[in-house]
Amino acid sequence: MKSRWTRLLPAAALFLLLCGTAAAAFAGDSMKPDQVNTAGWNKAWANLLNDTEQRFKPSLPRLLAVEVELVVGNPGPTEDELTLTVMDSGGQVLGSAMRTVPVSNCAHTMFVFPKEGIEVTPGQTYRLKLSGGITFGWKYVVGGYQKGAAIFNGKPLLSQARSTFLFETFGSE
């Protein structure tokens, strides 16, 4: 069975062709999978009109890209503009990436940060904030990723259990 990273290689190659020098930092072996929530999804999601955040702790010093798992939550437009923002634990914005995501191809949506990515400190807590319109929901699970939790409108997503959004980060040394 192919890993998600192996399935992404053709998409990453296409991205490099389409984006040219903006993505040059991701050529070769420099982009490595880092943090990932591998828990199986059980149909739960949170709409992106809300304040949806996932806390995580990188193990690599440079964050190059983040993939999130989405579901079409509400009928309507055939695409939506989404923004993924990376913040430190205090809420200071370190960087962001925007994408127009079509409903026909949203399950695994990759956000690539410009230039050389975002400098982070391995082991420190950071926040991924995903925002958009009414179309998509960010998939989440009860439990899951052990080094962080899902936050919904400033509070834990679920009051009775720790939960986590489905995501994967990619970084470099």
N, C-alpha and C positions, 0 to 999 in steps of 0.2 A: 504494500500500500504506500502511495506517495505521501510525503509530508506536505503540509500546507505551504511551506517554504519552496519545495520543489515545484508545486503547482504554480507558484507566483513567478518563477523565473521567466517564463515567456512574457508575462505581463510586465515584468521589470524591464526586460529587453525592449519591449514596445515603448514603454515610458521613456527610456533613454533615447530612443530614436525620435520621439515626438518632442522631448523637452531639451535636447541638446546639452549645452553647457550648464544649464541650471541643475542638471542631474549628474554631471560628470563625477562628482564625489562618490557616487554609488557604483561606479564601474568596478569590475573585478571582484575580489573577495572581501572588500572592505565593509560591506553591509552584512552584519551577523544577527540572527535571531537572538533576542535577549530575554525579556519577560513575556510570559504567555499564560493565559487562563485556558487550560485544557478541559475544563469541566464540560460535560454534555448539557446541551440546552434543552429545556423542558417548556418551551413556548412562552416564557415570561419576557416582557420588554417594557421599556420606559420611553415615552414620547420625548422628542428632542426640543419641544417648546419649553420644557421644564429645565431647570438647572441640573444637568446630569454630569457627574464627575466620577472618575475612578482614580484612587490613590495607588501608586506603585513605587517600587524601589529598583532602580536600574543597577545592573552589575557592570555595565560598560560606561566609559566617561563621555561618550558622544551619542546623542539620540538623533538618528537619521530619519526614521519613519515610524508610523504607528498604523496598524491595521485594526479596524473595529468590525464587529459582526452586527449587521443591521437586518431588520425585517420591515417590509412595507406594512405600516400600522394602520394607515387610513387611506381610503381611495381618494383620488384627486389628481394633482399634477403628475406628469410622467417623469419629472425629475425635481430635485431640490438642491439648493446650495447649502452645503454643510461646512462648518468650521471646527477644527480641532485645535484647541489651545493647550499649551503646556505651561503649568505654573509651578512655582516652588511651594513648599508646605504653607507659607504665609500668604499665598495668593498673588505674588508678583508674577506677571506674565513674562515668560522666557522666550516664547515664540509661538507661532500659529501657522496653520496651513488651511487653505480653502479648496473645496472641490465641488463641482456640480455632479451629482450622483443620479444616474437613471434608475428608475424602479426596476427595469429589466436586468440590472446587473449590480445589485447592492449588497449581496450576502456578505462578502468580504471586501471592505472598502479601505484602500490604502491612502494615507496622507503622508506625503514626503515633504520634509522641511527643506527650505532653500539653502543654497550654498553648502556649507559644511555641517549642517545640522545644528543641534542645540547642545551646548556644553552642560553636563550634569555631573554630580558627585555620586559615584557608586555607593549604594547603601543608604543614601538619604531619601526621604519621602518626597515625591512629586505628585502633581495632580494633572490628569487628562480631563479636559472639559470638552464635551461634544455638543454642539448646538446647531439648530436648523429649524425648519418649519414643521408642519403637522404630518408630513408624509411618512417619515421613518421613525422606527423605534430602535433603541440600542438594546440588544439581547443581554439578559442577565440570568444568573443562576444563584441558588442558595449555596453558600460555601464558596468553593472554587479557589481562585488565586489567593495564596496564603500571606502575601506581603502587602496587602492593601484591602480596601473595601469600596463599595459603591456608595456614592453620596447623591441624594435626591433633594433638591431645594434646600440645601444646607444641613440636612440630617441624614442619618443612615437610611438607605433605601427601604429596608424592612425593619420594623421595630422589634420583631421577635427573633430575627436570625441575621447573621452576617451574610451579606450578598455581594456579588462582584459582577461587573460588566464583562462581556467577552471581548478580549483585545489581545494584541501581540505587539511588542515593541522590537525595533531593529536598531542596532547601534554599531559603533566601531571603537577601536582603541584610540 
